[in-house]
Amino acid sequence: MEKFTQLNNTAVPLPMEDIDTDQIIPARFLKATTREGFGENLFRDWRYEQDNTPKDFILNNKTYDGCFYNFRPL
């Protein structure tokens, strides 16, 4: 296997500190028996209203689809 030295991707800026881990993946989505579906529930309560309509949140911006998430202060 070749040594990993560089990642070329766009980072999603999340200029927040001390993010509550229950907000990253809410506990109600951690009951799965497989490791699938976590991406669609990432920051679920920040991204969607209770009726599943999208909120104005950076992860709902199509510009950042497939990008790397940077969870540290800028």
N, C-alpha and C positions, 0 to 999 in steps of 0.2 A: 504494500500500500504506500502511495506517495505521501510525503509529509505535507500537512496542511499549513500553509503560510499566509494566505491572504483570502479575504472574503470580498467579493465585488458585488455589491447590492445597494439598494436605496434603503436608508433607515427611516422609520416612522418616528418623528419627534413626539415624545410624550413628556412635556416639561413639568412633571409632577414629582414630588418626593413623598416617601413613606406611603406607598400605595398599599392599601389593605389587601392582603392575599385573598380574602373572600370576594373581592371585586374582580380579581384577575380571572378566575374561574369560579363562579358562585357554587356553593356546596351542593345545591340541588342538581348540578350537572356532573358531579363527581361520583355518582352511583353506578356508572356504566361498568361493565365487565371487560370492555375493550378500551383501547386508547384512541378511539375515533370520536370525531365530533367536537373536540375541544376548541378548535379554531373558530367555529361558528358561534361558540359561547364565550369567547374571550371578551372580557369586559361587557358582558351581556347587559347588565343593568345600566351601564353608562351609554351603550350603543342603541338600545331599543326601549320604547315605551312598553307598558304592560300589554298593549294590544298588538305588539310586534312591529309597530311603525318605527322606522329609523329616526334616531335623534341626530342633531348636528354634532357629530363626534368624528374625530380624525380617522378612526378605523373604518368608518362608513364611506370615506372618500375613495373612489375607485383608483385614484392616482397611486395609492399605496397597496393595492392588491398584490400579494405575493412578496411583500417587502419584509425586511428585518425590523423587529421592534426593539427600540433602545430605551430601556427602563432605568435611566439615570439622569440626574440633573444636567441641563445644558449650560 
